[in-house]
Structure formats: structure tokens, C-alpha cells
Amino acid sequence: MGIILKSEEQIETMRRSGRAASKLLQSIGEGVAPGVSTWDLDQISRKTIEELGGESSFLNYQPSSPPPYPATICSSVNDEVVHGVPSKRRILKDGDVVGIDVAIKISGYHGDNAFTFPVGKVKPVAKRLLDVTRASLFKGIEQAVVGNRVGDIGYAVQSFVEEEGFSVVRELCGHGIGREMWEEPQVPNYGKPGRGARLKPGMVIAIEPMVCEKGHRVEVLDDGWTTSTQDGGLAAHFEHTIVILSDGPELLTANPDLWDAAGI
């Protein structure tokens, strides 16, 4: 299936799912603290999804090979890049970083966002990794304008991250989003300017830099989901769902209460 351009009515529906996703992410983030388990955070998510009147986009998702995903959030700690499975045994400690990726379906359309939270007081390298990864997301969003190409987004992310001494994951990428959680086009966090699908009004995409402290190579752990750095370096993950309009990109998952007050 090719790229699906959204109508104004569909975009308005996705504004609602995007707002719900941002509220959901904020409610989970407010629960992040030393001594809290990632299972506890998933319980906050389940309760909030019910309150928002939506459905989890992740729960019971089953691709071709791994088992169905058992939770409503991905909670990736320290060297885990993405897809970390919540567990009662995974207790957050002071100095950890935890990436929370969450998506919710409202009125048939998905909203998707992610944020990596510091747990208590983190080391300077961890803070800088979070700062750089967050900034790289907005470097990519700046390039999401009509007439540019997907490669312009990836190049903006990659060049900024690498100038700061970190690396971007190659095996995983952002994506189109709408009635399906994962639609065309793929949106890598690396690339060359002027390459890839041309950006048009009505395209809705999730841009999500995944950045590593050291090397960019990753591996999937025995649970079939959790993806971690091969060298044990820290990782961070930030994501917004955006719609490309004739006058520029609009953040469907914007949330100043979270993004402006996160303390990183």
C-alpha cells in the first residue's frame, strides 16, 4: 500500500488522537520515579487509556514472528533502545533513563509519541544524550515541509546527532500513521538530502529519533521485543506525530506541559 494522504476531516480526527496520546504520555511520565516498576507504569497507562475512551495501539499487536505484545507501553531502560516489555521485576533506580513509547487509537485513528525520562539525578552524559536526542527530533520536524523529501528529515537528524558525538540506529525508523499504526512511508533517522518520498500536504508521519551513546548497532533480546545497544551504551528515544500542511508541519502530539517542563 502506498502513502495515504489524509483529508481535512481525517486530520481533525488525528488531532484528537494526537492530543489523547500526549495526555497519556504525560500521565505515565508523572509516575516515573526511583522505586517504581515498569509494570506500574503500564498500569497507569491502562487506566488512562480507559479514561480517555481509547484503545491501546500496542496491546496484543502481533507481527509475523514475535509473540503478541503483552503491554500498552514500551518501557526501555538505559541501554534498551525501544520495545522494552514492562515487568514487575524491572524497578527504576536513581540515575536510570527510561524511554516510554505509547500510542492510542481514538475514533479509528492512531496517535503515537515517545519521551525518554531521567529517573532522579542522572549522569552528565545521560542528560546530554537526552538533550541531543530531543533536539534532533525538532531538527527533523523542521525539514517536514511540502516539497522536501524523507531523506531531508533523516539527514537533519543524523548530521546533528553525529556532530554531537552520538550515533543513530539504522535498523528501526519512523513511519506513516493513520488508520493503521504503521503506514508508508518509512522515515529513517539517517539519509541523504533530496532522496526518498516527496513530502505532500496531508501526509501524517511519526518522526522518532533513536540515538545511542556509543555505536549504533542493536540486538533483539530473548523476549522477542526488547531491542538494546550491542555495546551496552545508553540510548534515548523521542517521538512526535505530525501532519504536513501547506504552511508547514503541525505537531499533533504537542504538549507544552510535558515537553517544556521535563527538566532535561
PyMOL commands that set and color helices and strands:
alter all, ss='L'
color gray80, all
select helices_A, chain A and resi 8-29+38-52+124-142+150-163+256-259
alter helices_A, ss='H'
color red, helices_A
select strands_A, chain A and resi 55-56+73-77+80-82+97-106+109-118+167-168+174-176+183-187+204-207+210-212+218-220+227-229+235-237+240-245+248-251
alter strands_A, ss='S'
color yellow, strands_A
deselect
rebuild
show_as cartoon
